[in-house]
Amino acid sequence: MAVGLDPPRNILPIAGVRLSVAEAGIRYVGRRDLTLIHLAEGSQVAAVFTRNRFCAAPVLVARHHLAEGPGVRALVINTGNANAGTGVAGLRAAEASCREVAEQLGCAPGAVLPFSTGVIGEPVALAEKIAAVLPACVAGLAEDQWEAAAAAIMTTDTVAKCCSRQIEMDGVTITVTGMAKGSGMIRPDMATMLAYIATDAPLHGAALQQCLREAMAQSFNRITVDGDTSTNDACVLMATGRAALPPVTKATDPRYGKLRDTITLVAQWLAQAVVRDGEGATKFIPIRISGGYDEAECLRVAYRMAHSPLIKTAFFASDPNWGRLLAAIGSAGVDDLDVAGVQVWLGDTRIVRDGARDPAYSEAAGQAVMVQEEIPVRVDLGRGAAEAQIWTCDLSYDYVRINADYRS
């Protein structure tokens, strides 16, 4: 079960966004594995995708449709088969799925974005299975299906990930709702597994794309479970513009910052939920690095710590083996680091001062922090004013078991 993560609550619909789910039998029988999202005419869509060179066929098709299409009206998402490593047949299957959806909804195939998640390299028969259930899926479209959709896009996730936020702007209520799936293969270069965020705010054009980039920088690009980047990662931001406000088209608009910050809050909640539900995770570990020359340096140190199997297994064992933390900090590529200026904390307990064990630190104090489900780690490099934070989890026996059994 995910670490400190409750099931979705008070999920709010977005005017102009309808969703539906179905059992297409793509990999397993008796589970909902197909999600359809229908957007009202005039909706604006921005997206970012994995930079993995073996990116999946739906990523290639979605990129093309987003860049060249007439405007997005629908998203179709399947689980059970990633449609990655499938060559020309995979591309044809993704394009055929878009045509099937377009026929049912009365829009152009280029107005449909396809997404897939699941096992890589499996033969595909997606279009046929999707076509068989699409009529019922279209008939079931409704604005209140976010929680069902969040459950339908799961793979090795143990809990659906969905949240909402609202703000008031010029006397008008703005709603933001998002969902995500992801549990393993989490160290995104652009996004994390699959994430979908929608708002009724009138965010348009360049402002929408910039909002997504800035929200991603502080959320999905700050998490890691195992250091791997999937072939299918994507994050989509949809703005229906149904809220009765003039359009926000530029980041210089005084309203932009408030919208961006609210969307970022939703993205951060979802990103942290992915880590809390990391495959086999028992500990949630925020890592904050301060005192760096620049943010890039701080992130380099943070990820070096977060990707260390020795550190991650020590957290799983609740073992305050702080020597492993020092080893990771020292090998993070900060070649001119003065170790005499480094300080390290577990929670509120300082374990290292001036590059050595804090005289006030005790093993019992470290142990008291390590047995908790949430263990903040803080490092001050003592060389500048920059700081950065990421979120990770521990590495347990179950991580090995889940990935060993994944295809069976």
N, C-alpha and C positions, 0 to 999 in steps of 0.2 A: 504494500500500500504506500502511496505517495507520502512523503515526509511533511507533516503539518499542512496538508492540503485538503480542504473540505470540498465536497461536491458543489457544483455550480448552484448559486442562489440569486434570486431576483434578477434574472436575465431579461433584459428589455428588448422589445422588437425595434427594428429600424424601419421607419416609413420608406417604402420603395424597395425593400428587400424581402423576398419570399424564399423559403427553403423547403426542401422535402427530402426524405430518405427512403431507400428501398433495399430489399434483399435481391441482389443480382446473382448470387452464387459464384462470384469471381474466384474465390479460393476455398471458402468454407460455406457449408450449408447452415441455414438457420441464423444468420447474423446480417444486420444491415451493413452494407458495404458500398453503397452508392449514395452520393449526396448531390443534389441539384440546387443551385442558387440562381434565382431569377431577379434581375435588376430592372427597375423602372426606366423607361426611356429618358434619356438625358443624364443618366448617372455617369459619374467620372470614375475612372479606375487607374490606379498606379500599382506597379508590382516590381519586386526584385527577385532574382533567381540565383540558384547555386552557380558558382564559378567552376565547379567540377567539370573537367574536360569530357568525362563520360556522362554528361548530363542526359537525363531521360528524354525519350521522345516527346512526352507532353510538354516538357520545358521548352524544347525547340519550337513546337507548334504554338504554345502560348505566347512566347516571345514574338513570333512572327505576327500572330493575330493582333497582339496588343499594339505593335508598331505599324502594321499595315491595314488593320481591319477598320470597319465602319463605326466602331464604338462598341464597348462590351455590353452585352445584354444578359449573359449567362455564364456560370462556371459549373463544370461537371467534375466531380472528384470521386475517384474509386480507391478503395483499399484492397489489399490482398495480392496485387500484382503491380510492381513499380513501373513496368513497361520501360525498363532501362537495360541497355545491353542487348537490345532486340532488333537493331538495324532498321532496314527499310520497312520490314513488316510492322515494327512498332510505330513508325511514323504514320503508316497507312491506317493503323488501328486508332491512333489518336485523332487523326483527321476525320476518320469515319465516325467516331464518337461525336465529334463536333457537328457533323452533318445530321446525325440522328437527332441531336438536341435541337438544332436549328429548325428542322422540319416540324418538330413537335411544338416549338414556341413561336414559329413564324418569323424567324429572324435569319440573317445571313450566317453561314458557317463561320465566317471570320469574326463574328460577334460573340463567339463561344470560346472560352479558355478551358483547356483540359488539364487536370492534375491527377497524378497517380502516386500511390505509396504502397509498399509491400516488398515482396521478394524480388530481387534483381536477377535479370537474365532468364526469366521464365517465358515460355512461348505465350503469345497473347491471342485472346479471342474476345477482347473487351467490347468491341462494337456490337457484336451479336448479343452478348449478355446484357449490355446496357440498353440496347434497343428493345429487348423483350419486356423490360420493366418501366421504360420511360413513360408510356401513357399513364400508368397509375401514379408514377412519381410526379408528373406534371399536374395531375388532378389533385394531388395532396399538397401542393404548394401553399404555404401560409407563413405569415410574419412571425409566428410564435414557435418556430421549429429549431431555434438555435441550439438548445440542449440536445435534441435528438441528433442534429447534424454533428455536434461536437463529439458525440459518442460513436457515430457512424464512421468518422474519419480515423479512429484509433487503430493502431496496430499492436505493439507491445505495451502501450499505455495501460495503466491500471485504473485511471479515472479520467472522465471527460474534463476538458479544460476550456472554460468559458467565463467571461465576466463582462460587466457593463459599468459605465460611468455616465453621469449627467452633469451639465453645467448650465448656468443661465447666461445669456448674452443678449444685451439690448432688449431685455424683457422676454426673450424667446428661450425655451428649453431645448438644448442640444443633447442628443444621445449618441454614445459610442458603445458598440458591442463588438466583441471579438471572440474568436475560438482558435485553438491551435492543437496540433497533435505532435508528439515527439517524445521519445524516451531514450533511445540510443542513437548512435551515429550523430552526436550533437557536438560540433565545434564549427559553427557556420562561418563561411567566408562572406556570405551576403545575407543569409536568412537562417531559419531553423526549420527543418522538416517542412511542415505546412502550417501556415497561419493566415487567418482571414479576419480583417477588421473592417467594420462598416460604420458610417455615421450619416445622419441626415443633414449635416452641415453642408453649406454650399461651397466646398473647397474645389477649386477648379485649376486645371492646367498645371503650370509649373509649381504653384503653391502646394498642390496635392502631392506631386512627386518629391518635392523638397521635404514636406512634412513626413512622408514615409521614410526617407533617408535619415532624417534627424531622429525620428522615433526609434528606428532600427539601431542606430549607433549607440543608443543608451539602453537597449533591451536585448533583442535577439542576437546582436553581435557582441554581447557581453556574457555569454553563457557557454559552458562546456560540460559534457558528461564524460566523454571518452576520447576526445581529440579528433574524431572522424567527421568528415563532411559528406553528407549524402549526395547522391546523384539527382535527387528530386526536390531539394529544398526550394521553397518559394514563400513569399509573404506578399499579400495583396491588401491594398487599402481601397475601399469603395466609398464614394460620397454621393448620395442620392440627391442632395440639394433640396429635400422636401421641407426643411425648416425655413420659415418665412423670414429670411435675411438676404440682403444683397450678397452677391458672390464675393468670395475671398480668392483673388487671383494672384496675389503677390505676397511674399514673405514680409514685405514692409507694411502690409495692412495691420493696423493696431490690434485687430482681432485674431490675427494669425497665431501669435504666441500662446494665447489661451487655448485655442483649438489644438495646437501641436502638443502642448503639455498634457492635455487630457488624453489624447491619442497615445502619447508616450506612456502614461500611467497604465492604460489598458495593455499596451505591448509589454511593459515591464512585468505586470502581473502574469501574463501568459508565459513569458520567457522564464520567469522564476518557477512557474508551475511545471514547465518542462523539466527543469533540473530537479525539482522536488520529486518528480515522478521518474527520475532517471532509472534505467534498468537496474533493479536490485538495490536501489539507494536506501540507506538507513539514516544518513546525515545530510543536512543542507548546509553548505559552507560558503558564506559571502567572504570574498577576499578583497580587501581594500589596501592599495599601495599608495602612500603619500611620500612627499619629500623627493620626488624625482625631478630630473631636468625637464622632461616633457611627458606628455600623456603616453606616447608610444613606448617610452622606456618603462613606465609603470605597468602598462599592459603586458609587456614582454616578461616582466618579473611575475606578474599575477598568473599568466598562463603557464609559465614554467612550473610554478607551484601546483597549479590545478591539474596539470597533465602528468605529474609524477606518480607512478604506481605505488612507490614507497610511501608517499604522503597520503595518498587516497586509502591505502590499506591500513595505515596507522590510524586514520580517523575511523575507519570501520571497526577497528579493534579497540577504540577509545584509549589509544596509547599516546600519551603526550611526548612522543619521541621528537623533540624540537630540533635535534640535530639534522633531521631530514629537511626541515624547513630552511635551515641555514644553507645546507648543501644546494638546494634548489635555487635560492636567492643568489648564491655565489656563482652558479653556472648559467645564469639567465642572459649572459652576454653583455653585462654592464662592466666592461673591462677596467674602467678606472674607478670602480666602486671602492670607497674607503669603508671597510667593514667596521672600523671603530666608531662610525657614526650611525650604524644600523640599530634599530629597535624593533622588537616583535612582540605582539600581544596575541593571546588566545582569549577571546572574549574581553573582559576587563582586566585580565591578569597579564602583566608584562613578564615575559619569560626571558627576553634578551634586552640588555641595555649596553650601549657602547660596544656592540659587537660580541658580547660575552654574556653568560648567564647572569640574569639580574640577581644580586645578592638576596633580595627579598623573596625570590621565587622558590616554591616548594613543589615537589612532585604531586603532593596531595592537592594543591591548588590547581595544577594543570589537569589532573585526573577529574576534578570536579567539573571543569569545563567540558572535557572530552566526552563525558557520558551523556551530554545533552544532545537533543536531536538537531539543534541549530547551533553551529559553532563559528562565530565570526573570527576571521583572522585579519590582523592589521599589521602592516609593515611600514615603518618610516625609514626611507633610504638616507635621509639626512643630507641631501645634496641639491635641493631645489624646492619649488613651490607647486609642482604638478602633482596630480593625483588621479587615480582611476579605480573603478570597482568592477569586479566580475562575480559571477555566481557559479558554483560547481557542487558536486556531491562526492560521496565516498565510493569506494570500489569493493564490492562484496562478493561472497560466493555465488549469490544469485545472478550477478551480472554474467559470470561465466556460464552458469546453467541456462539462463534465458537465451544467450547467443549460441550456445551449443545445440539447443533444442529448436531453434527458430524455424528451421525448414522442415522439421519432422512432424 
